[in-house]
Amino acid sequence: MKRLISYIVTIFFLTSVPIQADTGLETPIKLPKTEGSKNFDLEITLANKNGINQFESKSFSEAQKYFTKAQSLAKQFRDPGLGIVSFNLGLTLHKLDLHESAVKAFLIAKKYARGNSSIVDSKLLHFHDCGFNPSIPCDENPPARMHIEGSD
């Protein structure tokens, strides 16, 4: 009987606790293929596409390799997709709990977002911004898995 009551209380508690904004729904972004865009570098596009495939299959360390390659090439060729591949790298680093590296990737993504709303409005990017910079106020608390000892 005590066990049954314990289960009922646990289920009630779990269903009544307000759920924080789910940042796990953010996914990598495909590079645009619009006519007139400079973003036709096949190697960057393939690296990003392979990174997305690895991310979706939850092979985050493999995805990191592809997104890092895409970011490096995008920087080298001053490709307009730099913001997108950096954002994808940041998402992957977050999944790998490499938050300090994710901050760097997200800062590049933010700088080169070019108005992309998936990047500009990203809660995860914002959490990394304000979670590691006390001068940036957060409206919400960053996800618990972003906590790094000494960061508060």
C-alpha distance (Angstrom), angle and dihedral (degrees) to the residues before:
residue distance angle dihedral
M1 . . .
K2 3.82 . .
R3 3.78 89.3 .
L4 3.81 91.8 51.9
I5 3.81 91.6 50.3
S6 3.79 89.2 47.7
Y7 3.82 90.9 53.6
I8 3.79 92.3 47.5
V9 3.81 92.2 49.8
T10 3.82 90.6 47.5
I11 3.80 93.0 49.7
F12 3.81 91.2 46.4
F13 3.80 91.3 49.6
L14 3.80 93.9 48.2
T15 3.78 93.2 48.8
S16 3.81 95.4 44.6
V17 3.80 99.1 48.8
P18 3.81 110.7 99.1
I19 3.75 109.5 -113.8
Q20 3.77 117.3 -127.2
A21 3.80 118.2 -124.0
D22 3.79 105.0 -72.1
T23 3.77 108.9 -122.0
G24 3.80 90.7 176.1
L25 3.80 90.1 83.3
E26 3.78 93.5 71.4
T27 3.77 111.8 103.8
P28 3.80 135.3 -173.3
I29 3.79 117.8 -80.8
K30 3.79 125.0 -124.3
L31 3.78 117.5 -129.1
P32 3.81 113.7 -106.5
K33 3.78 118.9 -110.1
T34 3.78 101.2 -158.7
E35 3.76 124.7 153.8
G36 3.77 111.8 -101.8
S37 3.80 93.6 24.5
K38 3.78 119.7 128.9
N39 3.77 87.9 -139.5
F40 3.79 98.6 100.6
D41 3.79 97.5 109.1
L42 3.77 100.1 133.0
E43 3.80 96.1 -157.3
I44 3.83 93.4 54.8
T45 3.79 91.3 45.8
L46 3.80 93.0 49.0
A47 3.82 93.1 46.4
N48 3.82 90.1 50.5
K49 3.81 92.2 46.2
N50 3.82 91.9 49.2
G51 3.80 89.8 47.0
I52 3.80 90.7 53.2
N53 3.81 90.6 49.8
Q54 3.81 91.3 50.9
F55 3.83 91.3 45.5
E56 3.80 91.4 51.6
S57 3.82 90.4 50.1
K58 3.84 88.4 49.7
S59 3.83 93.7 -115.8
F60 3.79 90.4 135.6
S61 3.80 97.8 167.0
E62 3.83 89.9 54.0
A63 3.81 90.1 45.9
Q64 3.80 88.8 51.7
K65 3.82 90.5 56.7
Y66 3.80 92.4 52.0
F67 3.80 95.3 44.5
T68 3.82 91.4 46.4
K69 3.81 89.2 52.9
A70 3.81 91.5 47.6
Q71 3.82 91.1 48.6
S72 3.79 92.3 48.8
L73 3.81 92.0 50.5
A74 3.80 92.6 44.3
K75 3.81 90.0 53.2
Q76 3.79 91.5 46.9
F77 3.82 94.4 50.0
R78 3.82 95.1 34.3
D79 3.77 87.4 -122.9
P80 3.82 117.6 -174.6
G81 3.81 88.8 -130.9
L82 3.82 91.7 70.0
G83 3.81 91.9 103.9
I84 3.80 92.6 51.7
V85 3.81 97.4 47.1
S86 3.82 90.4 44.6
F87 3.81 89.9 51.7
N88 3.81 90.0 50.1
L89 3.79 89.8 49.7
G90 3.82 90.1 50.0
L91 3.82 91.5 52.4
T92 3.78 90.1 50.5
L93 3.80 94.0 47.4
H94 3.80 88.6 50.3
K95 3.81 89.9 54.0
L96 3.81 88.5 50.8
D97 3.85 90.3 50.8
L98 3.82 90.3 -118.0
H99 3.79 92.3 134.0
E100 3.80 99.7 159.9
S101 3.81 89.2 55.5
A102 3.80 89.7 44.0
V103 3.81 89.4 56.9
K104 3.82 90.1 57.5
A105 3.81 92.3 48.4
F106 3.82 91.9 46.8
L107 3.82 91.8 49.7
I108 3.81 89.7 55.7
A109 3.81 89.9 45.6
K110 3.80 91.1 51.2
K111 3.81 92.3 47.8
Y112 3.82 93.1 50.7
A113 3.82 98.9 32.8
R114 3.81 91.8 117.5
G115 3.80 90.2 -155.7
N116 3.81 94.7 -54.0
S117 3.81 102.7 159.6
S118 3.82 93.1 -153.5
I119 3.80 87.4 63.5
V120 3.81 101.3 32.7
D121 3.83 93.4 48.2
S122 3.81 96.3 39.8
K123 3.80 111.4 133.4
L124 3.79 90.3 -161.6
L125 3.80 91.4 55.2
H126 3.80 89.4 48.4
F127 3.81 91.8 49.2
H128 3.79 90.5 52.7
D129 3.80 89.8 47.9
C130 3.78 96.5 50.8
G131 3.79 98.1 28.6
F132 3.77 91.9 65.3
N133 3.77 100.1 30.9
P134 3.80 114.4 63.2
S135 3.81 91.0 -165.7
I136 3.83 90.6 66.3
P137 3.82 110.9 75.3
C138 3.80 118.4 -139.1
D139 3.78 122.5 -145.5
E140 3.81 89.2 -156.9
N141 3.77 133.4 26.6
P142 3.80 116.8 -97.8
P143 3.81 115.6 -110.0
A144 3.82 112.8 -79.5
R145 3.80 91.8 -117.2
M146 3.83 88.8 64.3
H147 3.81 92.5 63.5
I148 3.77 111.9 117.3
E149 3.76 119.3 -173.1
G150 3.79 110.2 -98.1
S151 3.81 94.5 16.1
D152 3.79 94.5 112.4
